[in-house]
Amino acid sequence: MMEAAVHPETVSALVLVAPAQPAPVGTRIDREVLLAFAIYSIPWVGEWYLRRRAARLGPEGLVREVFRLLCVDPSRVPDDVRRAHVALAAERLTTMPGTDRAFLEAARSLVSILRRRGSYDEMVGRIAAPTLLIQGAQDRLVPLDASRALARRRPDWAFEVFDGIGHVPQLEAPARFVDSVTGWLEGAQRVGR
């Protein structure tokens, strides 16, 4: 979104999948998500928490917990995809120092950006590329109300809600996701976008 707003010439079409965005006032935020981001925001505590969690859960447990948070039904994630995530988690834990630091910087930066609602709204208003917004109806990280508000703000964007799906429709409903994206891209090309 930032790239499309700042350098529109570099983005010919934009597919947003449960994009991070400020929640409308009064939107209920998932308690587990809220607690996690509160912990991540505290210097040294976030680092300690991630180290302890990795030591306690190991690669398999980390992936299981992430999919539990991100998916309505983690069993929908293809087994080969789950195994690849476990292998990557194991690699990060053993040979990629600094991944916790990078994750916490990203989480803290995201919270900082979302707190500046005016800047966020201005960025959204500057996006000129044709855009498809996809949202899982049961997403625990990005409330559906937030994406509905974004779709109302940008009625020129295509908006699709995946019922019964969480934060990662590309993993939980991959065939439907690919059909949605490719169908939209083909339609965007037909109208000269």
C-alpha positions, 0 to 999 in steps of 0.5 A: 500500500505504501509503495502504491501510494508513494510510487504509483508508477511502480504498481499496476495492480494491487491485491491486498489480503487482510491488510494491516489497518486501523480498526473502526472505533468500537471494533472488538479486538481479539484478546490474544492478539491484543495481548501479544502486540502489547508484549511485543511493544515492551522493550526487552519483554518482547525479546524475552517472550519470543525466546521463551516461547521458541524454547518451550514450543520448538519449530513444530509447536510454533507453527501449530500455534501460529496456524491456530491463531491465523486459521479458522481450521488449521487442518485446511493448510496442506500438509506440505505447506505446514511441513515447509513452515516447520522447516523454515521455523527450525532454520530460523531458530538455528541459523538465522540470528536476528529474526526475533529482532526483525519481527519485533521491529516490524510489529512495533512499526506496524502499531506505530503506523496504525496509530496515525490514522490521518496518515493512513487515510491519506495513504489509502486515498493516494492509491491509484492502482486498481485494487482487490481487497480480500478478507477472511470473515473470521480473521482474528488479526484484522477485524472484518469491520476494518476491511468493510470500512476500507471498502466503503472508503474505496468503493472503486476497489473490488472487495471479497470476503471469504466466509469461514476463513481466517487471516490467511485465505491463501493457505486456508482456501488456496484454490478459491484464493487463486481463482479470485485473484486470477479472475480479478487480474484478468478482468482488470486487464480486459478493461485496460488497467 
